[in-house]
Amino acid sequence: KFDYREYGGLQLVGIDGICIKAHGRSKSKAIKNSIRVAKQVINSEMIINLKSEISKYLKEDR
């Protein structure tokens, strides 16, 4: 079972940046963990890599 308190939130994909959506009932632990998730996304360069892969895919599709 997914525990929103442990993960803090989920990333919204498809926007130009980082957005972590937290559960509406989130308390301090969940908010702290959502900030941790955002930091992990930044450190992993996920947005840069995702943009690059999508760009490659779109070029191949033409």
Secondary structure as GFF3:
##gff-version 3
##sequence-region A 1 62
A	DSSP	alpha_helix	4	7	.	.	.	ID=ss1
A	DSSP	beta_strand	9	11	.	.	.	ID=ss2
A	DSSP	beta_strand	20	22	.	.	.	ID=ss3
A	DSSP	alpha_helix	28	44	.	.	.	ID=ss4
A	DSSP	alpha_helix	46	61	.	.	.	ID=ss5
###
